Amino acid sequence: MSLLDWFANREKSEPIIQKTQEREIADGLWTKCVACDVLTYTKDLQANQLVCAECGHHMRVNSDERIAQLIDDETWKPLNENLRPTDPLKFFDRKPYCDRLKDTQEKTGLIDAVQTGTGLVDGLPLALGVMDFRFMGGSMGSVVGEKLCRLVEYATQERLPVVIICASGGARMQEGMLSLMQMAKISGALALHRDKQLLYVPVLTHPTTGGVTASFAMLGDVILAEPKATIGFAGRRVIEQTLREKLPEGFQTSEYLLKHGFVDAIIHRTQLKKVLAQLISLHQPFFRVLPPLKRETLHPEPELLLKVDGKQIS
């Protein structure tokens, strides 16, 4: 057999391998869990409030999604939505702060890192503030502090409970002392709110750190947290260098803080709306006054009236 015949027979005996074209998956159709790597149909994931059905991992939620999850349909009324940040210090790091603000506003569609307003939770009114980590890490600048302060003052005036969904890296360094003073301003407004015996519930989500943790995130009557959320003031390295001792693993998780009394309860996201409604109902129950019975008497009894905080309710 010649060499050419040998090559010809070899080509005939080799199996023909057909190249199959990989099936393309549309962007956003499936979402991969960062904790367990399971692929989930995005619509199913959104229906489960961005909680992985396989491992229970709570994915990050933006402020619009959070409002839709908690507030009854067509009851959300924004407050102070036109407040805009400025650059009073003319701050410049890798690029001017004013340019960074414009880029983030265009990317997120938000004016700043918090949305505030009022709405109903299972038919119960409340004032709600929702921080958004997408906007410069949810950092607390002058606008965030002012909007939250005005929200609390409005709630105090209207006798509404306040709920703040916390998600922040802390104070916004580009605004310097103007950012740090927001801690005291919001804390002062919450003190007046508490003097009126009104409810305040912070919900600590991943992550809640820095000046937010050092102020209004830890001033609640009942402090709630999501599972496995990172909650703390400074980072591990800074604390270990300051204390000069090794810290335990997971010491800045919501589970560790619950064990040591910093958090009152860890609530699964799908149960959060129900729990908030229960807390509001227990703290501020509404007693319906029934109309008097119709009966014929010569001397009718005067109608009983209910008084709340000195105000007469018929």
PAKE-428720 format. One line per 3 residues: number of its first residue (from 1); their letters; for each residue y, x, z of N, C-alpha, C. Coordinates in pm, 1 decimal. Each point is the difference from the previous one (the first is absolute). Layout:
NUM) A) Y/X/Z/Y/X/Z/Y/X/Z | ...
This chain:
1) MSL) -119.3/86.7/0.0/119.3/-86.7/0.0/123.7/89.9/0.0 | 90.2/-35.6/-90.5/121.5/80.6/-8.3/94.1/-34.8/114.3 | 96.2/85.8/19.0/96.9/-21.0/107.7/83.5/-124.6/-24.8
4) LDW) 33.7/-28.1/-127.6/78.7/-118.9/-31.1/-78.3/-127.7/29.0 | -136.1/1.1/-33.1/-82.4/-117.1/28.7/-10.6/-24.2/151.1 | -4.7/108.9/74.2/-11.3/-14.2/147.7/124.1/-67.0/57.9
7) FAN) 119.1/37.3/-46.1/123.5/-62.6/47.1/7.1/-145.6/-43.0 | -48.0/-29.9/-122.9/4.3/-138.1/-48.2/-89.4/-89.7/83.1 | -122.7/45.8/34.4/-90.7/-78.5/83.1/56.1/-19.1/141.3
10) REK) 69.7/101.2/51.6/56.6/-7.6/135.3/109.3/-107.4/7.5 | 82.4/-7.9/-104.1/106.2/-100.4/-1.1/-55.7/-141.3/-5.4 | -111.9/-18.1/-71.1/-61.8/-132.4/-8.5/-61.5/-42.5/131.7
13) SEP) -55.7/97.4/76.7/-69.6/-33.0/124.0/94.0/-24.7/117.3 | 123.8/50.9/-7.0/93.8/-18.4/111.1/47.6/-145.3/4.2 | 2.1/-60.2/119.3/45.8/-140.2/12.3/148.6/-11.4/-33.0
16) IIQ) 34.9/-108.3/-59.3/139.5/-26.4/-33.9/70.0/-61.6/121.6 | 102.6/66.3/47.3/74.4/-46.8/117.2/127.5/-66.7/-47.9 | 12.5/-127.2/32.4/118.5/-73.9/-38.8/105.9/11.0/109.8
19) KTQ) 117.4/35.3/-40.5/109.8/10.2/95.7/56.7/-138.7/26.7 | -4.6/-37.1/126.9/53.4/-130.3/40.6/143.3/17.8/49.3 | 82.6/-88.1/-42.8/139.9/5.8/40.2/17.3/-63.2/137.4
22) ERE) 66.4/74.4/90.5/21.6/-51.8/133.5/91.1/-122.2/-5.4 | -37.5/-95.7/83.0/76.0/-125.1/3.1/130.0/20.8/78.3 | 108.1/-36.6/-59.5/128.5/16.9/65.0/25.0/-115.8/96.8
25) IAD) 53.2/35.9/118.1/33.6/-99.1/101.4/151.1/-9.7/8.1 | 51.3/-120.1/-9.1/144.6/-19.6/3.4/57.3/47.8/132.4 | 118.9/60.0/-6.8/65.8/47.8/120.4/29.1/-115.7/94.2
28) GLW) -30.2/21.5/129.5/28.0/-100.5/100.6/-105.4/-107.3/14.0 | -104.3/2.8/-85.5/-102.9/-103.8/8.0/-90.2/21.7/120.1 | -28.5/126.4/31.2/-84.0/34.8/114.6/77.2/95.0/90.7
31) TKC) -29.8/-8.2/128.8/64.4/86.3/98.9/-107.0/72.4/79.9 | 17.5/131.6/14.3/-95.3/81.3/74.3/46.7/18.4/143.4 | -86.7/-29.9/94.1/32.4/16.1/142.0/6.7/148.4/33.2
34) VAC) 106.1/43.5/65.2/15.5/140.9/33.6/-90.7/40.8/115.5 | -54.5/-97.1/71.8/-85.4/31.4/114.8/-147.9/9.9/-36.8 | -49.6/-94.5/-82.8/-142.7/-2.4/-31.0/-30.1/16.7/-148.8
37) DVL) 103.5/13.0/-85.4/-13.1/21.8/-145.0/-63.1/-117.0/-74.3 | -5.5/-117.1/61.0/-56.2/-117.0/-66.7/104.9/-61.9/-92.3 | -42.9/-33.7/-123.0/88.7/-67.8/-93.7/-1.3/-150.1/26.8
40) TYT) 119.2/-58.6/8.9/13.0/-142.8/26.7/89.9/-62.4/-104.7 | -38.6/-115.0/-47.7/82.9/-73.8/-93.8/134.0/-28.3/66.4 | 108.4/38.1/-64.6/131.9/-2.5/62.7/39.2/-139.2/48.2
43) KDL) -33.4/-103.0/-77.4/34.4/-135.7/42.4/-75.3/-39.5/127.0 | -126.0/43.6/11.5/-74.9/-27.5/123.0/59.4/75.7/117.8 | 45.3/122.1/-25.8/60.9/80.3/105.7/129.8/-63.2/47.5
46) QAN) 80.4/-49.1/-93.3/125.0/-65.3/38.0/-26.1/-130.0/75.9 | -105.2/-70.5/-38.4/-34.9/-122.2/71.5/-41.2/29.4/143.7 | -52.0/121.5/23.6/-38.1/42.5/135.0/111.7/79.4/67.0
49) QLV) 122.8/-15.4/-49.2/120.3/61.7/56.8/-10.2/152.7/2.2 | -54.3/56.1/-107.0/-12.2/145.2/-18.1/-78.4/65.9/113.4 | -105.5/-67.3/42.6/-94.9/55.8/96.5/-133.6/16.0/-70.7
52) CAE) -55.7/121.2/2.4/-127.5/25.4/-67.3/-110.8/-83.9/63.8 | -69.4/-78.2/-82.1/-107.2/-84.4/51.9/-122.7/80.3/40.6 | -11.0/122.7/-51.1/-117.1/82.5/28.3/12.5/71.0/134.7
55) CGH) 114.7/63.9/26.0/14.8/80.3/122.5/110.0/-49.5/92.0 | 79.9/-97.6/-43.9/107.0/-52.9/84.3/126.0/83.8/2.8 | 11.0/97.3/-92.6/118.8/84.8/-3.2/122.5/-81.8/-40.4
58) HMR) 109.3/14.7/76.9/124.6/-70.6/-28.6/87.6/86.4/-90.5 | 14.4/-42.7/-124.1/83.7/73.7/-93.4/146.5/-32.0/24.7 | 85.9/87.6/-50.8/142.8/-16.5/23.7/52.6/-120.8/-76.9
61) VNS) 85.7/-78.6/66.7/54.4/-123.0/-56.2/151.0/14.8/-10.5 | 58.5/-39.1/-112.9/145.2/5.5/-11.4/62.7/-123.7/64.4 | 131.8/0.7/10.2/69.9/-105.2/74.9/-13.8/-137.2/-66.2
64) DER) 2.4/-6.9/-133.5/-15.0/-129.5/-67.7/-137.5/-59.9/27.4 | -102.9/83.5/-7.0/-135.6/-48.2/26.9/-14.0/-45.1/145.1 | 61.5/73.5/90.7/-10.7/-35.4/141.7/67.2/-133.8/28.9
67) IAQ) 115.5/-23.0/-59.3/68.8/-127.8/19.3/-84.8/-114.7/-54.1 | -61.7/20.7/-116.6/-85.4/-104.2/-58.8/-121.9/-27.4/88.2 | -51.3/102.5/67.5/-115.8/-17.2/86.7/32.4/-78.4/127.1
70) LID) 120.8/18.4/53.3/32.5/-55.5/131.7/78.8/-130.9/-5.6 | 88.5/-14.3/-96.6/92.9/-113.0/-0.7/-54.6/-114.0/-84.6 | 15.4/-122.2/51.2/-42.2/-118.5/-74.9/74.7/-7.1/-133.4
73) DET) -66.0/-59.1/-98.0/57.5/-8.6/-134.2/134.8/-70.8/1.0 | 95.0/58.4/-73.7/132.0/-57.6/-24.2/80.5/-21.3/128.2 | -23.4/82.8/102.7/77.9/-11.3/123.3/78.1/127.9/31.4
76) WKP) -17.2/105.7/-81.1/66.4/127.8/26.8/146.2/-6.2/-41.9 | 90.0/37.7/92.5/143.5/4.5/-25.9/50.8/138.9/37.7 | 33.6/83.9/-97.9/46.0/136.6/30.4/133.9/-0.2/73.3
79) LNE) 20.9/104.5/80.1/125.2/19.7/70.8/58.6/136.3/-37.6 | 129.9/4.3/-21.4/72.1/125.8/-22.3/-62.8/84.3/-110.9 | -41.7/-64.4/-107.3/-70.1/72.0/-105.9/91.7/83.8/-89.0
82) NLR) 132.1/-11.2/19.8/92.7/75.9/-84.3/54.0/126.2/67.1 | -44.7/30.8/120.5/43.1/123.4/64.6/-56.2/119.7/-76.0 | 85.0/94.4/-33.0/-41.2/114.5/-81.6/28.5/130.6/73.5
85) PTD) -88.0/99.6/-15.8/22.7/130.4/64.3/106.4/80.9/-72.5 | 66.6/88.1/75.8/98.8/91.2/-56.7/-38.2/143.6/37.4 | 81.3/92.9/-43.2/-26.0/142.0/26.9/118.9/59.5/75.9
88) PLK) 16.8/-37.3/127.0/120.7/43.6/73.0/6.6/150.1/22.9 | -115.1/67.9/5.9/-1.9/144.2/26.8/-3.4/83.7/-127.1 | -7.2/-65.6/-117.2/-14.1/71.6/-126.5/-116.4/99.7/7.8
91) FFD) -113.7/-51.3/46.3/-114.9/84.6/30.2/-68.5/46.0/-128.8 | -46.0/123.0/2.2/-67.9/57.4/-116.8/-117.4/83.5/49.5 | -122.3/-34.3/-45.1/-115.4/87.7/27.1/-49.1/54.3/-133.8
94) RKP) -108.0/-53.3/-53.1/-40.3/41.0/-134.6/84.2/-68.5/-106.8 | 55.8/-114.7/35.0/94.7/-67.7/-86.9/90.0/-86.3/87.4 | 114.8/-43.1/-49.5/91.9/-77.9/82.4/-65.1/-127.3/54.9
97) YCD) 38.1/-33.8/121.7/-54.1/-119.3/64.6/33.1/-126.3/-79.7 | 118.4/-6.3/-59.2/37.6/-117.5/-78.5/-91.8/-17.5/-121.0 | -38.4/111.1/-62.3/-92.9/-7.5/-113.7/-139.8/-41.5/46.8
100) RLK) -39.8/49.9/115.5/-131.2/-37.4/55.2/-5.4/-149.4/29.9 | 109.9/-53.9/51.2/6.2/-143.9/27.2/-13.3/-80.8/-128.7 | 72.6/39.6/-104.1/-5.9/-73.2/-126.8/-139.7/4.1/-60.0
103) DTQ) -63.6/116.6/4.0/-134.6/12.7/-56.1/-99.2/-87.9/75.2 | 9.3/-0.9/132.6/-93.0/-79.6/79.9/24.9/-148.6/-18.7 | 125.3/-39.5/-11.0/32.2/-141.0/-23.3/-55.4/-49.0/-133.0
106) EKT) 11.0/83.3/-103.3/-53.5/-37.6/-131.2/-152.6/-5.1/2.3 | -61.0/90.6/73.4/-146.1/7.2/3.5/-61.9/-115.8/77.1 | 61.2/-38.9/111.4/-58.1/-101.7/88.4/57.5/-139.2/-21.1
109) GLI) 119.9/-8.8/-57.1/65.9/-129.3/-11.4/61.6/-47.5/130.0 | 7.4/88.4/99.5/58.2/-32.5/129.6/136.1/66.5/13.7 | 85.2/-55.8/86.3/129.0/61.7/28.7/-16.1/106.2/107.9
112) DAV) -85.4/-26.7/99.2/-30.0/97.9/103.7/-138.1/-30.0/55.9 | -34.2/65.4/110.5/-138.8/3.8/46.4/-41.1/-116.3/88.8 | 75.6/-109.1/2.6/-39.4/-114.7/80.9/48.4/-128.1/-66.4
115) QTG) -78.3/-106.0/17.4/40.4/-134.8/-38.5/2.0/-85.9/124.9 | 103.9/-79.8/15.4/12.1/-86.5/117.1/27.2/-142.9/-44.8 | -40.7/-94.3/84.2/23.8/-139.7/-31.3/-67.2/-90.4/100.8
118) TGL) 3.4/-128.7/-27.8/-65.3/-99.0/85.4/-99.5/-79.1/-82.2 | -94.1/-60.5/67.9/-101.3/-80.6/-67.4/-89.5/-68.6/100.0 | -103.2/-62.3/-51.0/-96.3/-70.6/84.7/-135.2/69.2/-5.4
121) VDG) -62.6/11.1/115.2/-137.4/50.5/10.6/-85.6/-112.9/54.8 | -82.1/-57.5/-86.5/-77.0/-119.7/36.4/91.2/-108.6/56.4 | 116.4/-15.2/-61.1/93.1/-104.4/39.6/92.3/36.0/113.4
124) LPL) -12.7/120.4/56.1/82.2/42.1/112.8/107.3/97.6/-47.9 | 126.5/-21.5/38.1/108.4/85.6/-50.1/2.1/135.7/69.2 | 39.6/102.8/-73.6/18.3/133.5/56.4/95.4/78.5/-86.8
127) ALG) 52.3/110.3/58.5/79.3/97.2/-73.8/-88.5/121.9/-24.0 | -7.5/43.2/-126.1/-95.6/103.9/-37.4/69.8/116.9/-67.8 | -34.9/120.8/43.5/42.4/122.1/-67.3/-121.4/76.8/-46.9
130) VMD) 0.4/43.4/-125.7/-115.7/69.5/-58.1/47.2/132.4/-58.3 | -48.1/110.4/54.5/34.1/131.8/-51.0/-92.6/34.8/-116.3 | 52.0/79.2/-93.5/-75.2/34.3/-120.3/-7.6/151.5/-12.4
133) FRF) -121.9/54.8/10.1/-18.2/145.5/-0.9/28.6/60.3/-136.5 | 0.0/-80.1/-105.6/27.1/52.6/-133.9/141.8/54.6/-12.4 | 92.6/-54.4/78.1/140.2/39.8/-9.9/25.5/117.9/94.5
136) MGG) -9.2/120.5/-54.3/25.3/123.4/74.9/-77.8/3.8/131.1 | -127.7/-34.8/-10.9/-86.8/4.8/117.9/37.4/-98.3/108.2 | 65.8/-109.8/-37.4/39.7/-98.7/100.1/98.8/54.0/100.8
139) SMG) 72.1/105.4/-35.7/89.6/64.5/96.0/113.1/-93.8/41.1 | 43.3/15.8/125.4/99.3/-89.4/58.8/139.7/59.3/-15.4 | 73.9/-52.5/-96.8/138.2/39.2/-19.3/93.5/-106.0/53.8
142) SVV) 126.9/9.0/-36.8/100.6/-92.6/51.6/-26.9/-143.9/-42.8 | -44.6/-19.2/-124.1/-25.2/-135.8/-48.9/-120.1/-62.3/70.8 | -105.8/78.2/19.1/-117.1/-50.9/71.8/39.0/-41.1/141.3
145) GEK) 74.9/86.4/68.5/41.9/-32.7/135.7/90.8/-120.3/6.0 | 93.9/-9.5/-93.4/94.3/-112.5/-0.6/-70.7/-131.6/-31.0 | -91.0/1.6/-96.3/-70.1/-123.9/-35.8/-88.7/-48.1/114.2
148) LCR) -69.6/91.8/65.8/-85.2/-39.5/112.3/84.0/-46.8/118.3 | 112.5/65.8/23.5/88.1/-41.1/109.6/55.6/-140.2/-25.7 | 45.5/-25.4/-121.7/52.4/-132.3/-32.6/-110.1/-106.0/6.9
151) LVE) -121.4/37.6/-38.9/-112.7/-93.6/9.2/-24.2/-42.0/144.3 | -0.9/97.0/90.8/-24.3/-30.4/141.8/114.8/-82.9/56.4 | 123.5/33.6/-35.4/114.6/-76.8/50.4/-3.1/-143.8/-51.4
154) YAT) -38.0/-17.4/-126.7/-11.7/-136.3/-54.3/-110.5/-77.3/71.9 | -112.6/67.4/25.5/-111.1/-64.8/70.1/39.9/-38.0/142.3 | 79.2/83.9/65.0/46.5/-32.1/135.0/90.3/-122.1/-2.2
157) QER) 88.4/-6.0/-97.4/91.4/-113.5/-12.3/-74.5/-129.7/-28.4 | -101.1/7.4/-87.3/-74.3/-120.0/-39.0/-124.3/-22.8/84.7 | -20.7/85.0/101.5/-114.7/-10.0/90.7/-133.1/4.5/-77.4
160) LPV) -13.5/102.9/-82.7/-121.4/19.3/-78.5/-77.0/120.7/51.0 | -132.1/-2.2/-7.9/-77.4/121.7/28.3/18.3/101.1/-112.1 | -12.5/127.1/32.4/16.7/107.6/-97.1/-132.2/73.7/-17.4
163) VII) -37.0/25.2/-125.2/-115.7/82.4/-34.1/47.1/107.8/-97.0 | -30.9/127.1/31.1/34.7/110.3/-89.6/-127.9/73.2/-38.1 | -26.6/8.7/-129.8/-113.4/75.2/-51.4/46.6/144.5/-20.7
166) CAS) -50.3/89.9/82.5/47.3/138.6/0.1/-86.5/86.6/-91.8 | 64.8/74.7/-87.9/-67.7/98.2/-85.4/104.7/102.8/-37.8 | 1.5/113.6/70.0/111.3/92.1/-17.4/-37.8/141.2/39.9
169) GGA) 64.8/96.1/-66.3/-14.3/139.3/38.6/102.7/42.9/102.8 | 90.9/-91.1/37.7/99.2/31.4/101.2/141.6/-11.5/-52.6 | 92.4/67.0/67.9/141.0/-4.7/-38.4/21.0/71.5/-133.6
172) RMQ) 104.0/-40.8/-73.1/28.5/57.4/-131.2/92.3/121.0/16.2 | -52.9/119.0/-22.2/73.8/123.3/28.1/124.6/12.1/-86.4 | 2.2/-62.0/-118.0/115.0/12.0/-89.2/124.7/-67.3/55.7
175) EGM) -16.1/-81.7/106.7/115.6/-64.9/60.3/31.2/53.1/139.0 | -73.4/101.1/44.2/31.7/69.7/123.3/11.5/-90.6/121.3 | 108.3/19.2/77.9/22.2/-76.6/122.9/14.9/-148.8/-25.9
178) LSL) 49.8/-37.1/-117.9/13.2/-141.8/-33.0/-135.4/-68.8/-2.4 | -103.2/74.0/-34.7/-134.7/-55.7/1.9/-53.4/-9.2/142.7 | 23.3/103.6/80.1/-51.9/1.6/136.9/61.4/-110.0/86.2
181) MQM) 126.4/-34.4/-24.3/64.7/-101.4/83.0/-58.7/-139.5/-22.3 | -72.7/-18.5/-110.7/-62.9/-130.6/-25.2/-106.1/-31.6/105.5 | -61.3/103.7/57.1/-100.0/-21.6/104.8/61.2/-74.2/117.7
184) AKI) 116.0/47.9/47.0/66.1/-62.9/114.0/55.8/-137.0/-36.7 | 49.7/-13.4/-122.8/60.9/-127.5/-41.3/-102.6/-112.7/-3.1 | -115.3/25.8/-60.9/-104.5/-102.9/-6.6/-55.3/-28.5/139.3
187) SGA) -17.6/104.8/79.6/-52.1/-18.2/136.7/94.4/-85.2/83.4 | 131.1/19.4/-17.7/96.9/-81.9/71.7/-5.8/-145.8/-40.9 | -15.5/-26.0/-129.0/-11.3/-138.3/-47.0/-126.4/-66.1/53.8
190) LAL) -108.6/76.8/7.1/-125.2/-55.2/53.5/10.8/-28.5/150.0 | 80.3/79.5/72.0/19.6/-24.9/142.8/70.4/-134.4/21.7 | 100.7/-30.1/-80.2/67.2/-129.3/8.7/-94.1/-113.7/-38.7
193) HRD) -84.6/26.1/-97.6/-99.5/-99.4/-42.0/-97.1/-30.2/113.7 | -40.5/103.7/72.2/-91.7/-19.0/113.1/69.0/-71.5/116.1 | 130.2/25.8/19.4/73.1/-67.9/107.8/-1.4/-150.9/-18.0
196) KQL) -11.9/-45.0/-124.7/-8.3/-143.0/-28.9/-143.1/-51.9/8.7 | -91.4/86.9/46.8/-141.9/-35.9/17.4/-64.1/-42.9/-131.8 | 33.3/75.1/-105.6/-56.3/-26.6/-132.4/-104.3/105.9/-34.3
199) LYV) -90.6/-36.4/-88.4/-116.1/83.3/-31.8/32.4/103.8/-106.8 | -49.9/123.0/22.2/7.8/105.2/-101.4/-136.2/66.4/-12.7 | -52.4/4.7/-122.6/-131.8/57.7/-25.9/11.6/103.6/-112.0
202) PVL) -15.2/129.2/30.0/-10.8/99.8/-107.2/-145.4/13.7/-44.2 | -20.3/17.8/-129.3/-134.0/22.8/-55.3/-0.5/140.4/-59.9 | -78.3/90.0/58.6/-1.4/140.3/-39.7/-104.7/20.4/-108.9
205) THP) 44.8/40.6/-118.5/-90.7/23.8/-111.4/0.7/148.9/-34.4 | -81.6/38.4/-94.9/-14.3/141.7/-36.2/104.5/41.3/-102.0 | 83.8/103.0/30.5/16.0/64.0/130.7/124.6/-52.4/71.2
208) TTG) 4.3/12.8/131.6/119.9/-30.3/78.5/28.6/121.7/85.9 | 103.4/75.4/-34.7/23.9/128.0/66.0/149.8/21.3/22.3 | 32.7/111.1/68.1/137.5/44.4/16.6/85.0/-94.9/81.0
211) GVT) 127.5/-12.8/-41.9/97.1/-78.2/74.4/-31.5/-147.8/7.7 | -75.6/-51.8/-93.9/-40.4/-140.9/6.7/-95.1/-21.6/117.4 | -96.9/91.1/15.8/-90.7/-8.0/114.9/76.2/20.0/130.0
214) ASF) 99.9/86.5/-1.9/76.1/31.0/121.7/99.3/-109.6/36.1 | 10.2/-104.9/-79.0/96.0/-106.3/31.4/-64.9/-137.1/-9.9 | 34.7/-77.4/-102.7/-36.2/-141.6/-0.6/-148.6/-25.8/-19.0
217) AML) -77.1/96.2/-53.4/-143.2/-23.3/-19.5/-75.5/-11.7/132.4 | 56.0/55.7/107.7/-67.8/-2.4/129.6/70.5/-88.1/102.4 | 88.9/-87.7/-45.7/75.7/-84.4/93.1/-45.3/-145.1/-2.1
220) GDV) -114.7/-28.6/-57.3/-43.7/-138.1/-15.3/-53.6/-61.2/127.7 | 8.3/-132.8/7.3/-65.9/-72.7/108.7/-151.3/9.0/-16.5 | -44.9/-7.4/-125.6/-140.2/22.6/-34.3/0.3/94.4/-119.7
223) ILA) -67.0/114.6/12.0/-2.5/99.9/-106.4/-133.8/-7.6/-71.9 | 3.7/-31.5/-128.8/-120.7/-10.3/-81.0/-7.9/118.8/-95.7 | -119.6/29.7/-45.8/-19.9/109.2/-95.2/-114.7/-33.7/-93.5
226) EPK) 3.9/59.4/-119.1/-110.8/-13.7/-93.6/-105.2/106.8/28.3 | -125.0/-23.0/-38.7/-105.2/98.6/25.6/28.3/134.5/-65.3 | -29.1/108.1/75.0/6.3/139.3/-47.0/138.0/38.9/-52.2
229) ATI) 103.3/-62.3/51.5/136.3/36.4/-38.2/42.3/126.4/73.9 | 74.9/85.2/-67.2/55.0/119.9/63.0/130.3/-37.2/69.9 | 4.9/21.4/131.4/115.4/-37.2/80.4/35.1/118.2/90.3
232) GFA) 123.3/44.2/-4.9/39.2/111.7/84.8/145.6/35.6/-20.2 | 47.8/96.3/78.7/138.0/45.2/-13.5/7.1/127.5/-83.6 | -60.0/107.5/48.1/-1.6/126.8/-73.2/-141.0/28.3/-49.1
235) GRR) -12.9/98.5/-89.5/-129.3/36.5/-54.4/-84.2/79.6/99.2 | -128.4/11.3/-31.9/-93.6/71.4/88.3/44.9/143.9/26.6 | 38.8/70.4/-105.6/34.6/141.6/16.5/118.5/18.3/94.4
238) VIE) 102.6/-84.1/-15.0/118.4/11.3/85.4/-36.0/-27.9/145.8 | -81.5/-102.5/23.0/-36.7/-35.3/138.0/-85.8/109.4/62.5 | -95.8/52.5/-76.9/-86.6/104.7/54.6/78.9/127.4/30.6
241) QTL) 97.7/32.5/-83.3/81.9/118.1/27.5/89.6/-21.3/121.5 | 42.4/-123.8/20.5/85.2/-29.0/115.5/-80.2/-1.4/130.3 | -115.3/-67.7/-2.8/-82.8/-11.0/120.5/-88.7/121.6/22.3
244) REK) -22.3/77.2/-109.1/-87.3/117.4/5.0/-141.3/-35.5/45.7 | -48.9/-108.6/-56.0/-138.7/-40.2/25.5/-51.5/-81.1/-117.3 | -131.8/-1.7/-14.3/-64.6/-69.2/-111.5/-4.9/-149.7/27.9
247) LPE) 33.2/-79.2/-100.3/-1.0/-144.9/15.5/-129.5/-58.5/-54.8 | -46.0/-113.9/55.3/-125.4/-60.5/-48.5/14.0/-56.1/-139.7 | -111.3/-10.9/-70.0/0.6/-57.1/-134.2/36.3/-148.4/5.2
250) GFQ) 78.7/-41.0/-97.5/36.0/-141.4/-9.4/94.2/-47.0/108.5 | 75.8/91.5/61.8/85.8/-41.1/111.1/121.1/-80.3/-47.0 | 27.8/-0.6/-130.3/111.8/-78.0/-52.0/-46.6/-118.9/-83.7
253) TSE) -116.0/-52.6/30.4/-49.2/-119.3/-67.4/21.0/-121.9/88.7 | 1.9/-116.7/-62.5/20.9/-123.3/75.8/-112.2/-22.9/101.2 | -122.5/42.0/-32.7/-111.7/-17.1/93.6/18.9/84.3/125.8
256) YLL) 48.2/122.9/-15.9/25.0/87.3/115.3/113.3/-55.6/86.0 | 106.0/-49.7/-65.9/112.2/-55.8/74.2/-37.6/-129.2/71.0 | -87.7/-78.9/-57.9/-48.4/-120.7/67.5/-76.4/36.9/126.8
259) KHG) -82.8/101.6/-9.1/-79.0/44.1/114.9/88.2/48.7/113.9 | 115.7/59.3/-33.9/87.5/57.4/102.2/122.7/-86.4/29.5 | -0.3/-124.6/-46.1/99.5/-96.2/44.9/131.5/-3.2/-74.8
262) FVD) 12.1/70.3/-112.3/124.7/-3.5/-76.1/4.6/-118.7/-95.5 | -115.0/-52.6/-36.1/-10.2/-113.1/-92.6/-77.3/-110.8/70.1 | 43.5/-124.6/-19.7/-64.7/-112.1/68.4/-121.9/-52.7/-73.9
265) AII) 1.5/7.2/-132.6/-114.2/-52.2/-76.8/1.5/58.2/-140.1 | -118.9/19.0/-55.4/-15.9/40.3/-139.2/-47.6/-122.7/-77.3 | 76.5/-38.0/-100.3/-26.1/-124.0/-72.3/-33.9/31.2/-144.8
268) HRT) -111.6/-54.0/-46.2/-36.8/9.7/-141.1/105.0/-71.7/-83.5 | 35.7/57.5/-113.1/109.3/-54.1/-80.4/-21.1/-145.1/-40.2 | -122.0/-37.1/-29.7/-26.4/-137.5/-42.1/18.5/-99.7/114.0
271) QLK) 7.1/49.0/124.7/17.5/-86.5/115.7/142.1/5.3/56.3 | 86.1/84.6/-59.7/131.2/23.5/58.9/86.3/-125.7/1.9 | 2.6/-74.1/-108.5/83.5/-120.8/-4.5/-42.4/-100.1/106.6
274) KVL) -128.8/-16.2/16.2/-52.2/-93.4/100.0/37.7/43.9/140.5 | -11.1/129.9/28.2/31.6/51.8/133.1/149.0/-14.2/29.7 | 85.7/29.6/-98.6/143.6/-14.7/20.9/36.2/-145.7/28.3
277) AQL) -60.2/-92.0/-72.7/26.1/-142.3/23.2/-43.2/-40.5/141.3 | -113.3/52.7/46.2/-46.2/-31.4/135.4/95.3/54.4/105.5 | 48.2/123.4/-19.7/92.7/59.0/96.4/130.8/-78.5/6.2
280) ISL) 53.0/-37.0/-116.8/124.5/-76.5/-2.8/-19.1/-136.1/64.3 | -111.5/-63.9/-27.5/-27.2/-131.8/55.6/-15.5/5.6/151.5 | -64.9/105.5/51.1/-19.0/12.2/144.5/130.9/32.7/72.2
283) HQP) 82.9/80.6/-64.3/123.3/42.8/66.1/110.0/-104.3/-7.8 | 7.4/-70.1/-110.6/104.5/-99.8/-18.2/-60.6/-132.8/-44.7 | -75.8/-65.2/89.5/-62.4/-127.3/-37.9/105.4/-108.5/-19.9
286) FFR) -27.9/-87.8/-93.5/89.6/-111.2/-30.0/-60.8/-127.5/56.2 | 72.1/-59.1/95.3/-49.2/-122.2/62.1/68.4/-119.6/-65.4 | -77.3/-79.0/-70.2/54.2/-118.9/-65.8/24.2/-109.3/104.9
289) VLP) 121.4/-57.0/-1.7/35.0/-107.3/93.4/-28.1/-133.6/-67.3 | -91.0/-76.8/58.5/-37.3/-128.5/-58.2/108.0/-103.9/27.6 | 25.0/-90.5/-94.1/100.4/-105.6/23.7/-47.8/-94.2/109.5
292) PLK) 91.9/-62.8/72.2/-40.4/-91.7/108.4/-73.0/-121.6/-55.0 | -89.7/-54.3/79.7/-73.9/-119.1/-39.6/92.9/-120.2/-8.1 | -22.3/-85.9/-97.6/80.5/-120.8/-13.5/-56.5/-108.0/91.0
295) RET) 80.7/-41.2/95.7/-43.6/-106.2/89.3/121.9/-80.5/44.6 | -20.5/-126.0/22.5/109.7/-87.4/37.3/16.6/1.2/151.2 | 108.9/50.8/45.3/31.4/3.8/142.6/145.2/-38.4/18.9
298) LHP) 29.6/-53.0/116.7/138.2/-32.9/30.2/81.0/124.6/32.3 | -68.5/98.6/53.5/68.5/123.2/36.8/-72.4/118.1/-64.4 | 27.0/28.7/-127.7/-70.5/108.8/-68.3/31.5/134.6/65.2
301) EPE) -103.7/84.0/7.9/15.7/132.3/58.2/75.5/90.9/-97.1 | 81.8/91.7/52.6/72.0/92.4/-89.4/-97.1/91.6/-73.1 | 36.8/37.7/-123.2/-85.2/86.4/-81.4/-2.9/141.3/57.0
304) LLL) -121.4/55.1/13.7/-15.3/135.6/51.6/29.1/99.6/-111.1 | 76.0/102.5/35.1/37.5/101.7/-96.0/-52.8/135.2/45.5 | -35.2/82.8/-96.6/-48.1/135.0/26.9/114.5/98.1/-16.8
307) KVD) 16.0/91.1/97.6/102.7/102.1/-7.0/-65.5/137.1/-13.3 | 45.8/76.2/-98.7/-47.2/135.6/-21.4/120.8/92.1/-3.5 | 4.0/93.9/96.2/113.5/94.1/9.9/133.8/-73.7/9.3
310) GKQ) -2.4/-110.9/71.7/123.4/-75.7/19.2/36.5/-90.5/-114.4 | -75.0/5.5/-109.9/27.5/-84.8/-115.3/-87.1/-124.9/5.4 | 61.3/-115.3/-21.9/-71.3/-126.8/7.6/-70.7/-30.7/-131.0
313) IS) -129.1/-31.9/7.4/-78.8/-32.7/-117.9/-51.7/-141.4/14.1 | 32.5/-86.6/-92.6/-44.3/-138.3/7.1/-134.8/-16.0/-66.5
